[in-house]
């Protein structure tokens, strides 16, 4: 019994340290450009012929026990360029709370993601500004036909001895061919 409790504590400490040392842990407005520089490329000179947006529901907090208990979760939003050949231009990464109010915007200006590259935004478990109905909106564009980006969020947290992890997939909310 004591050994399993010690292992759980060790696992929790290691998980916290890995989150603190992860570049995504420090993603805030403008930080994507520095933290994910190897994933980025120059913005295309060509006209952006296709654009779209993804809506990603996330849960920084979840009500439990008929609303008597709240579990707080860390959130990692991952945006993957699924194209093998074209850059994906990210025009906006915006985080909204339960009431639809903008909490934070994570890009100062558009960035271009290399083929098959990924960027992430991390929301710590103690950041409960989003609430139980938080969401991200990711606006993207490309110079021509491109594989649809993969956008998803991983939530990780726990209550007492229970630990939970789940994924929320982004849903396309618009695609425009110019």
N, C-alpha and C positions, 0 to 999 in steps of 0.2 A: 504494500500500500504506500509506504513512504517513498519507495523507489519510483513508483508511477507519478506521485505528486512532484517529486524532484525533476523527473523527466519532463513533465508538463510545464514546470516553471522554466526549465532550461530552454524548451522549445519556444515558449512565449518570449523569453529574452532574446533568443536568436532571431526570431521573426521580427521583433521590434528593431533590433540592430540592422537587419537586412533592409527593412523599410527605410530606416534613417540613412543608410548608405546608398540607396537607390537614387539615380538621377531624377526619376519621376517624382520623388518625394519633395523636391524643391520646385516643381513646375508651377510657376505663377506667371502673371502677365509678362510676356517678353522672355521668360526663362527657357521656353522650348527652343528658341534659336541657339542658346548656349548649350543646354543640356543634351540636345539631340543633333548637334552640328554634323556628326558623321552620317546621319540619316537624311540630311537635307542636301539640295542641289540648287543651282541658280533658277530663278523664275524663268519660265519659257518666254521667248521673245514673240512667239506666234500668238494669234488670237485664241482666247479660251472659248472653244466652240461648244463645250458641254459643261453644264454645272448642275449641282444637285445639293441635297441636304439630307442629313440623317438626324432622327430624333432618338435619343438613348435614355430610357427611364433608368434612374439609379436610386439607391436607397442608402442615404447616409444614416438614417435611423429607421427602425422598424418597431412598431408597437406590438407588444406581446402580452399574454395573460389578460385578455380583455381590456387592454389599454392601461393596465396597472404597472407595466414594466416596459422600458424602452431599451432596445439593443442598438448600439451605435456601431457602424461599419465603416471601415476604410473603403475607398472607391478608387480603382485604377481604370481610367478610360484609355483604351488602346485604339489607335487609328492606323490601320494597315493599308498600304498601297498594294492592291492585289494585281497590279499590272506588272508584267515582266519587261515592258519596253518603254512606257511613258511615265513621266513624273506626274504626281498628283498634287495639285495646288490646294492648300488648305487656306480658306479665306476667313473662317471664323470658327472658334471653339468657345462656346458660351455655356456657362453653368447657371441654371435657374433653380429657384426654390419651389416649395410646394404651392405657393400662391402665384407662380409664374414671374416673379420678380428676378431680374438679373442679379446674380450673386457675384460673379466674376467672369471676365473675359480673358482668355489665355493667349491671344495673339495681338501684338501691336500692329502688325501688318501681315499680308499673306506670306506663306512660306511654301516651298515646293519640296515634296517628299520623293526621294529616289525610288526607282522601281523596287518592289518587294520590301521597302523600308517601313519602319513603324515609329510613331511618336506616342508618348503617353502623358497623361495628366493624373496626378495623385491627389486625393483628398484624404487627409488623415481622419481616423475614427473620432478624434476629439473635435473635429470641425463639423458641427451639426447645423450649420447655416442652411443647408439644403432641405433638411427635414425629411419627412416620410414620403414625399412625392417629388423629389428633386429630379432634374433631367439635364442633359446636355443637348445642344444643337450644334452640329458640325456642318459647315458649308464648305463645299469642295468644287473644284473645276479642273478641266483638262483641255488640251489642245485638240483632241479628237476622241474617237471611240476608245473607251478604256474599260477594263474590268472594274466592276463596281467595288468600291473600297469595302473593307471589312471593319466595322466599327462595333465595339462591344465594351462592356464594363464588367469588372470583377469586383464583387463586394466580399469583404472578409471581416469577421468580427466574432464576438462571443458573449455569452451570458453565463456567469458562474463557471462551471466546468465544461459547458457546451460550447463548441466552436462551430461556426457556420461559414460556408463560402458558396457563392452562387454567381452566375453570369447573366447579364441582361444584354441581349443583342439589339443593335441599332436597327431602326426601321426607316427606309427611305421615305421622305415626305415630299420631295419634289426632284424631278430631273427635267432639265431644260436643254434642248438642242438649239443653239443659236443659229 
